[in-house]
């Protein structure tokens, strides 16, 4: 979920940029800015920080497993190249 404090802050800053002649309706404009920002951000395909952190942890574990598998394959390839594979030792 998007932090509403950030949206409120951005809406306040946007309403502060309004020319002085239009400042009488500043509160109304700030609410409109806030509603537009919430609506626009709500349509984006965003994930929560928690979801991001979970997927990051999954990716790190997957990368560790991949590294271990790459090392095992390199070792097996080296064994095969030397001719010390288990199948060759029994023949």
Number of C-alpha atoms within 10 A of each C-alpha: 10 13 8 12 9 11 18 18 13 16 21 18 13 15 22 14 10 14 9 9 7 10 14 9 11 18 13 12 19 21 15 14 20 22 15 14 16 16 11 10 14 12 8 8 6 12 11 10 11 10 11 12 12 12 12 12 12 12 12 12 12 12 12 12 12 12 12 12 12 12 12 12 12 12 12 14 13 13 13 14 10 9 12 12 14 10 9 9 8 6 5
